[in-house]
């Protein structure tokens, strides 16, 4: 009787946790369905409306718009509850997608006008909107997931949450590739704006999934790292003055500067983005040269995201989850910088357009499927300021700084020979990967110490 009673008490706990993971995976699946169809549009529409040669400039300009958005997001963190931030993100960008649907389908302002020009403001506005979506996509979702999951949940289930996103990516990107590939140029002009509608509907469905999560999972299974939860409960009842409120807008940036642990996470994100921007530009130039229309370029990138998510799903199921369970959190952090180093070395041996394409597919697939879930574990034993505010500055501002640096590097190399540009890109990327490996080791050691001793990283003594 005692054994049966114990089992009955444990069953609801397991059921609630699995239900929580199911809703998180479903939310990420729906959000990823939007991401993989909107990202090809961002590149394709800008390249054909404004011009592919202006992409580095657009990345630089987008930084000016992202900083005010981060400050606004930091204020939302103070005003809203954790799940409400996800509502804000999905609904805001879902409505934005509906607005741009009308502009992109317009015969003069949209893609029906094939005259590319740097004066076409719709192209610039669309790119900046998509940069906003990109900047807060992973930040908003993973900050919420990190705040309601503990280290054991992460170790056992983060791989499955990431796998959910890969399934969504495969379905959406594969469907887009099939539709674009079987359509004429005239049909593609009518289809592409509808892809924006599809993305908006996916975001609205993701908001609905979060609503059902909050309705069906008991609050006691949403505490996450318990010592942090108890700390935040005491903070929530403290009143905040005017100057403290103003200072709170920049709390995330200040935490990155003064806390070596958070600065280490920041550097890991920045190093990855610099490498990706440098090699992505080579692929963009190749894709633009091979595809004369928006539809052709969209199809090219749809195939790219389809393959990336297919590889990512295999990594999630066969690599991420077993690695987290058997190697542990600390050593799993070292895997991606090692893989990155090997991929970059491969481009040195075989520097062709096809190799660039597949290396970029591999880097992004392993990033989303392996690097991202393992890196997110670093945030679990941290304070709310680190989970939400510092994370936003890291993944929105930090990635834009990295993209600006990478884009500036690409612009600088335009005047050099192709061989010089390639070798310079490779030397910089390999150097960053080497430093990244050392930082990952040190962060893993600090994380393990915090978990073993039930410490809170970021708590002021």
TORGUMI-685786 format. One record per residue (C-alpha): residue in one letter; residue number from 0; x, y, z. Coordinates in steps of 0.25 Angstrom, whole numbers, plus 2048, in hexadecimal, padded with zeros to 3 digits. Layout:
N
<A,NUM,<X,Y,Z>>,
...
This chain:
461
<X,0,<800,800,800>>,
<X,1,<80B,809,803>>,
<X,2,<812,807,7F6>>,
<X,3,<805,809,7EE>>,
<X,4,<803,816,7F6>>,
<X,5,<811,81B,7F2>>,
<X,6,<80F,818,7E4>>,
<X,7,<801,81F,7E3>>,
<X,8,<808,82B,7E9>>,
<X,9,<813,82B,7DF>>,
<X,10,<80A,828,7D3>>,
<X,11,<804,836,7D2>>,
<X,12,<812,83D,7D4>>,
<X,13,<817,835,7C8>>,
<X,14,<80A,838,7C0>>,
<X,15,<80B,847,7C3>>,
<X,16,<819,848,7BF>>,
<X,17,<817,840,7B2>>,
<X,18,<80B,849,7AF>>,
<X,19,<814,855,7B2>>,
<X,20,<81E,850,7A8>>,
<X,21,<814,84D,79E>>,
<X,22,<80E,85B,79E>>,
<X,23,<81C,861,79D>>,
<X,24,<820,858,792>>,
<X,25,<813,85B,78A>>,
<X,26,<815,86A,78D>>,
<X,27,<823,86A,787>>,
<X,28,<81E,861,77B>>,
<X,29,<814,86C,777>>,
<X,30,<81E,877,779>>,
<X,31,<828,870,771>>,
<X,32,<81E,86E,766>>,
<X,33,<81D,87D,765>>,
<X,34,<82C,87F,766>>,
<X,35,<830,876,75B>>,
<X,36,<827,87C,751>>,
<X,37,<829,88A,755>>,
<X,38,<838,88A,754>>,
<X,39,<839,886,746>>,
<X,40,<82F,891,743>>,
<X,41,<838,89B,74B>>,
<X,42,<844,898,742>>,
<X,43,<83D,896,735>>,
<X,44,<834,8A2,735>>,
<X,45,<83E,8AC,73A>>,
<X,46,<848,8A6,72F>>,
<X,47,<83E,8A8,724>>,
<X,48,<837,8B5,729>>,
<X,49,<844,8BC,72E>>,
<X,50,<850,8B4,729>>,
<X,51,<858,8A9,72F>>,
<X,52,<864,8B2,730>>,
<X,53,<85D,8BA,73A>>,
<X,54,<85C,8AF,744>>,
<X,55,<868,8B2,74C>>,
<X,56,<863,8C0,74D>>,
<X,57,<855,8BC,752>>,
<X,58,<85C,8B3,75D>>,
<X,59,<863,8C0,762>>,
<X,60,<857,8C9,761>>,
<X,61,<84E,8BF,768>>,
<X,62,<857,8C0,775>>,
<X,63,<852,8CF,777>>,
<X,64,<843,8C9,777>>,
<X,65,<846,8BD,780>>,
<X,66,<84C,8C5,78C>>,
<X,67,<83F,8CD,78F>>,
<X,68,<837,8C0,78D>>,
<X,69,<840,8B9,798>>,
<X,70,<83D,8C5,7A2>>,
<X,71,<82E,8C3,79F>>,
<X,72,<82F,8B4,7A1>>,
<X,73,<837,8B6,7AE>>,
<X,74,<82B,8BF,7B3>>,
<X,75,<821,8B4,7AF>>,
<X,76,<829,8AA,7B8>>,
<X,77,<826,8B3,7C4>>,
<X,78,<817,8B5,7C0>>,
<X,79,<813,8A8,7BB>>,
<X,80,<813,899,7C0>>,
<X,81,<81C,88F,7B9>>,
<X,82,<812,889,7B0>>,
<X,83,<80C,897,7AC>>,
<X,84,<81A,89A,7A6>>,
<X,85,<817,88F,79C>>,
<X,86,<809,894,799>>,
<X,87,<80F,8A1,796>>,
<X,88,<81A,89C,78D>>,
<X,89,<811,893,785>>,
<X,90,<805,89C,784>>,
<X,91,<80D,8A8,780>>,
<X,92,<815,8A2,775>>,
<X,93,<809,89A,770>>,
<X,94,<801,8A7,76E>>,
<X,95,<80E,8AD,768>>,
<X,96,<80E,8A2,75E>>,
<X,97,<7FF,8A5,75A>>,
<X,98,<803,8B3,757>>,
<X,99,<80F,8B0,74F>>,
<X,100,<806,8A6,747>>,
<X,101,<7FF,8B2,741>>,
<X,102,<80C,8B9,73D>>,
<X,103,<813,8AD,737>>,
<X,104,<807,8AA,72F>>,
<X,105,<805,8B8,72A>>,
<X,106,<808,8BA,71B>>,
<X,107,<811,8C6,71D>>,
<X,108,<817,8C4,72B>>,
<X,109,<818,8B5,72B>>,
<X,110,<81F,8AA,723>>,
<X,111,<817,8AC,717>>,
<X,112,<820,8B8,714>>,
<X,113,<82D,8B1,710>>,
<X,114,<836,8BE,70F>>,
<X,115,<840,8BD,71B>>,
<X,116,<843,8CA,721>>,
<X,117,<849,8CF,72E>>,
<X,118,<83E,8D9,72F>>,
<X,119,<833,8CF,731>>,
<X,120,<830,8D1,740>>,
<X,121,<827,8C5,741>>,
<X,122,<832,8BC,73F>>,
<X,123,<83A,8C3,74A>>,
<X,124,<82E,8C3,753>>,
<X,125,<82B,8B4,750>>,
<X,126,<83A,8B0,753>>,
<X,127,<83A,8B8,760>>,
<X,128,<82D,8B2,765>>,
<X,129,<832,8A4,762>>,
<X,130,<83F,8A8,76A>>,
<X,131,<836,8AB,775>>,
<X,132,<82F,89D,774>>,
<X,133,<83D,896,773>>,
<X,134,<843,89E,77F>>,
<X,135,<838,89A,789>>,
<X,136,<834,88D,783>>,
<X,137,<83D,884,78C>>,
<X,138,<83E,88E,797>>,
<X,139,<830,88E,79A>>,
<X,140,<82D,87F,799>>,
<X,141,<839,87A,7A0>>,
<X,142,<838,884,7AB>>,
<X,143,<82A,87F,7AE>>,
<X,144,<82F,871,7AD>>,
<X,145,<83B,873,7B6>>,
<X,146,<832,87A,7C1>>,
<X,147,<829,86E,7C2>>,
<X,148,<833,862,7C1>>,
<X,149,<83D,85D,7CA>>,
<X,150,<84B,857,7C7>>,
<X,151,<845,849,7C7>>,
<X,152,<83A,84D,7BD>>,
<X,153,<844,853,7B4>>,
<X,154,<84D,847,7B5>>,
<X,155,<842,83D,7B1>>,
<X,156,<839,846,7A8>>,
<X,157,<83F,852,7A2>>,
<X,158,<844,849,796>>,
<X,159,<835,845,794>>,
<X,160,<831,854,794>>,
<X,161,<83B,857,78A>>,
<X,162,<836,84B,782>>,
<X,163,<828,851,781>>,
<X,164,<82E,85D,77B>>,
<X,165,<835,855,770>>,
<X,166,<828,84D,76D>>,
<X,167,<821,85B,76B>>,
<X,168,<82D,860,762>>,
<X,169,<82D,853,75A>>,
<X,170,<81E,854,757>>,
<X,171,<81D,863,754>>,
<X,172,<82B,864,74C>>,
<X,173,<828,857,745>>,
<X,174,<81A,85C,741>>,
<X,175,<81F,86A,73C>>,
<X,176,<82A,863,734>>,
<X,177,<820,85A,72D>>,
<X,178,<816,865,72A>>,
<X,179,<820,86F,725>>,
<X,180,<827,864,71D>>,
<X,181,<81A,860,716>>,
<X,182,<815,86E,713>>,
<X,183,<818,878,707>>,
<X,184,<81E,886,70A>>,
<X,185,<810,88C,708>>,
<X,186,<80A,882,712>>,
<X,187,<816,885,71C>>,
<X,188,<813,894,71D>>,
<X,189,<805,890,722>>,
<X,190,<80A,885,72B>>,
<X,191,<815,88C,732>>,
<X,192,<80C,897,73A>>,
<X,193,<803,88B,73E>>,
<X,194,<810,885,745>>,
<X,195,<80F,891,74E>>,
<X,196,<801,88E,752>>,
<X,197,<805,880,755>>,
<X,198,<810,884,75E>>,
<X,199,<806,88E,765>>,
<X,200,<7FC,883,768>>,
<X,201,<807,87A,76D>>,
<X,202,<80B,884,777>>,
<X,203,<7FC,886,77B>>,
<X,204,<7FC,877,77D>>,
<X,205,<808,877,786>>,
<X,206,<802,882,78F>>,
<X,207,<7F6,878,790>>,
<X,208,<7FF,86D,794>>,
<X,209,<805,875,79F>>,
<X,210,<7F7,879,7A4>>,
<X,211,<7F4,86A,7A5>>,
<X,212,<801,867,7AC>>,
<X,213,<7FE,871,7B7>>,
<X,214,<7F0,86C,7B8>>,
<X,215,<7F3,85D,7B9>>,
<X,216,<800,85C,7C1>>,
<X,217,<800,85F,7D0>>,
<X,218,<808,86B,7D5>>,
<X,219,<811,862,7DE>>,
<X,220,<817,85B,7D2>>,
<X,221,<81A,869,7CC>>,
<X,222,<824,86E,7D6>>,
<X,223,<831,86A,7CF>>,
<X,224,<83E,86B,7D7>>,
<X,225,<837,86B,7E5>>,
<X,226,<841,874,7EC>>,
<X,227,<840,87F,7E1>>,
<X,228,<831,87E,7E2>>,
<X,229,<831,880,7F1>>,
<X,230,<83A,88C,7EF>>,
<X,231,<832,892,7E4>>,
<X,232,<825,891,7ED>>,
<X,233,<82C,89A,7F8>>,
<X,234,<830,8A4,7ED>>,
<X,235,<822,8A5,7E7>>,
<X,236,<81C,8AB,7F4>>,
<X,237,<827,8B6,7F4>>,
<X,238,<823,8C4,7EF>>,
<X,239,<82B,8CA,7E4>>,
<X,240,<82E,8D9,7E4>>,
<X,241,<82F,8E2,7D8>>,
<X,242,<83E,8E2,7D6>>,
<X,243,<83F,8D3,7D9>>,
<X,244,<834,8D1,7CE>>,
<X,245,<83D,8D9,7C4>>,
<X,246,<849,8D1,7C8>>,
<X,247,<842,8C4,7C6>>,
<X,248,<841,8C7,7B7>>,
<X,249,<850,8C5,7B6>>,
<X,250,<851,8BA,7C1>>,
<X,251,<854,8AF,7B7>>,
<X,252,<860,8B7,7B0>>,
<X,253,<866,8BA,7BE>>,
<X,254,<865,8AC,7C2>>,
<X,255,<86C,8A7,7B6>>,
<X,256,<877,8B1,7B8>>,
<X,257,<87A,8AE,7C7>>,
<X,258,<877,89F,7C8>>,
<X,259,<881,896,7C1>>,
<X,260,<878,88B,7C0>>,
<X,261,<86E,893,7B8>>,
<X,262,<879,899,7B0>>,
<X,263,<87D,88B,7AC>>,
<X,264,<870,888,7A7>>,
<X,265,<870,895,79F>>,
<X,266,<87D,892,799>>,
<X,267,<878,884,795>>,
<X,268,<86C,88A,78D>>,
<X,269,<875,895,787>>,
<X,270,<87F,88B,782>>,
<X,271,<875,882,77B>>,
<X,272,<86E,88E,775>>,
<X,273,<87B,893,76F>>,
<X,274,<87E,886,769>>,
<X,275,<870,884,763>>,
<X,276,<870,892,75D>>,
<X,277,<87D,891,756>>,
<X,278,<87A,884,74F>>,
<X,279,<86B,887,74D>>,
<X,280,<86F,893,744>>,
<X,281,<877,889,73B>>,
<X,282,<86A,881,73A>>,
<X,283,<861,88D,737>>,
<X,284,<86A,892,72C>>,
<X,285,<86A,884,726>>,
<X,286,<85B,882,727>>,
<X,287,<858,890,722>>,
<X,288,<861,88D,715>>,
<X,289,<85A,880,713>>,
<X,290,<84B,885,715>>,
<X,291,<846,890,70D>>,
<X,292,<838,891,714>>,
<X,293,<833,893,722>>,
<X,294,<82C,886,720>>,
<X,295,<838,87F,71C>>,
<X,296,<840,884,728>>,
<X,297,<835,881,731>>,
<X,298,<835,873,72C>>,
<X,299,<844,872,72E>>,
<X,300,<843,876,73D>>,
<X,301,<837,86E,73F>>,
<X,302,<83F,861,73B>>,
<X,303,<84B,867,744>>,
<X,304,<842,867,750>>,
<X,305,<83B,85A,74D>>,
<X,306,<848,853,74D>>,
<X,307,<84D,85B,759>>,
<X,308,<841,856,761>>,
<X,309,<842,848,75C>>,
<X,310,<851,847,761>>,
<X,311,<84D,84E,76D>>,
<X,312,<842,844,771>>,
<X,313,<84C,839,76F>>,
<X,314,<856,840,778>>,
<X,315,<84B,843,783>>,
<X,316,<846,835,784>>,
<X,317,<853,82D,782>>,
<X,318,<85D,838,788>>,
<X,319,<858,842,791>>,
<X,320,<84F,83A,79A>>,
<X,321,<859,82E,79C>>,
<X,322,<864,838,79D>>,
<X,323,<85D,840,7A8>>,
<X,324,<859,833,7B0>>,
<X,325,<866,82C,7AF>>,
<X,326,<871,836,7AE>>,
<X,327,<86A,840,7B6>>,
<X,328,<868,84F,7B5>>,
<X,329,<877,854,7B7>>,
<X,330,<87D,84B,7AC>>,
<X,331,<871,84D,7A2>>,
<X,332,<875,85C,7A2>>,
<X,333,<882,858,79B>>,
<X,334,<87C,851,790>>,
<X,335,<878,85C,786>>,
<X,336,<885,864,786>>,
<X,337,<88C,857,783>>,
<X,338,<882,854,777>>,
<X,339,<883,863,773>>,
<X,340,<892,862,772>>,
<X,341,<892,855,76A>>,
<X,342,<888,85B,760>>,
<X,343,<890,867,75E>>,
<X,344,<89D,85F,75C>>,
<X,345,<895,857,751>>,
<X,346,<892,864,749>>,
<X,347,<8A1,866,749>>,
<X,348,<8A3,858,742>>,
<X,349,<897,85A,738>>,
<X,350,<894,869,736>>,
<X,351,<889,868,72C>>,
<X,352,<87B,86E,72C>>,
<X,353,<874,860,72F>>,
<X,354,<87D,85E,73B>>,
<X,355,<87A,86C,740>>,
<X,356,<86B,868,73F>>,
<X,357,<86C,85B,746>>,
<X,358,<875,861,751>>,
<X,359,<86B,86C,753>>,
<X,360,<860,862,754>>,
<X,361,<868,859,75E>>,
<X,362,<86C,865,767>>,
<X,363,<85E,86A,768>>,
<X,364,<858,85C,76A>>,
<X,365,<862,859,775>>,
<X,366,<860,867,77B>>,
<X,367,<850,866,77C>>,
<X,368,<850,857,780>>,
<X,369,<85D,856,789>>,
<X,370,<863,863,78C>>,
<X,371,<856,86B,790>>,
<X,372,<850,860,799>>,
<X,373,<85D,85E,7A1>>,
<X,374,<860,86D,7A1>>,
<X,375,<852,870,7A7>>,
<X,376,<855,867,7B3>>,
<X,377,<85F,872,7B7>>,
<X,378,<854,87B,7BA>>,
<X,379,<84C,872,7C3>>,
<X,380,<853,874,7D1>>,
<X,381,<853,884,7CE>>,
<X,382,<84A,88F,7D3>>,
<X,383,<83F,895,7CB>>,
<X,384,<847,8A1,7C7>>,
<X,385,<851,897,7C0>>,
<X,386,<846,88E,7BA>>,
<X,387,<83E,899,7B4>>,
<X,388,<846,8A6,7B3>>,
<X,389,<854,8A2,7B1>>,
<X,390,<84F,897,7A8>>,
<X,391,<848,8A1,79F>>,
<X,392,<854,8AA,79F>>,
<X,393,<85D,89E,79C>>,
<X,394,<854,898,791>>,
<X,395,<84E,8A5,78B>>,
<X,396,<859,8AF,78C>>,
<X,397,<865,8A5,78D>>,
<X,398,<861,89E,780>>,
<X,399,<85F,8AC,779>>,
<X,400,<86D,8B0,77E>>,
<X,401,<872,8A3,778>>,
<X,402,<86B,8A5,76B>>,
<X,403,<86F,8B3,76A>>,
<X,404,<87E,8AF,76C>>,
<X,405,<87D,8A3,763>>,
<X,406,<876,8AC,758>>,
<X,407,<881,8B7,75A>>,
<X,408,<88B,8AC,758>>,
<X,409,<884,8A7,74B>>,
<X,410,<884,8B6,746>>,
<X,411,<892,8B8,74A>>,
<X,412,<896,8AB,741>>,
<X,413,<88E,8B0,735>>,
<X,414,<89B,8B7,72F>>,
<X,415,<8A4,8AB,731>>,
<X,416,<8A6,89E,729>>,
<X,417,<89C,892,72B>>,
<X,418,<8A8,88A,730>>,
<X,419,<8AC,895,73A>>,
<X,420,<89D,897,73F>>,
<X,421,<89B,888,741>>,
<X,422,<8A8,886,749>>,
<X,423,<8A6,892,751>>,
<X,424,<898,88D,754>>,
<X,425,<89D,87F,758>>,
<X,426,<8A8,884,761>>,
<X,427,<89F,88D,769>>,
<X,428,<894,882,76A>>,
<X,429,<89E,878,76F>>,
<X,430,<8A4,881,779>>,
<X,431,<896,884,77F>>,
<X,432,<893,875,780>>,
<X,433,<89F,873,788>>,
<X,434,<89C,87E,792>>,
<X,435,<88E,879,792>>,
<X,436,<892,86B,796>>,
<X,437,<89A,870,7A3>>,
<X,438,<88E,879,7A7>>,
<X,439,<884,86D,7A6>>,
<X,440,<88D,865,7AF>>,
<X,441,<88E,870,7BA>>,
<X,442,<87F,872,7B9>>,
<X,443,<87C,864,7BA>>,
<X,444,<884,863,7C7>>,
<X,445,<87D,86F,7CD>>,
<X,446,<86F,869,7C9>>,
<X,447,<872,85C,7D0>>,
<X,448,<877,862,7DC>>,
<X,449,<86A,86B,7DD>>,
<X,450,<861,85E,7DB>>,
<X,451,<869,856,7E5>>,
<X,452,<868,860,7F0>>,
<X,453,<85A,866,7ED>>,
<X,454,<860,874,7EA>>,
<X,455,<85A,87F,7E3>>,
<X,456,<863,885,7D8>>,
<X,457,<861,894,7D8>>,
<X,458,<85B,896,7E6>>,
<X,459,<862,8A2,7ED>>,
<X,460,<868,89E,7FA>>,
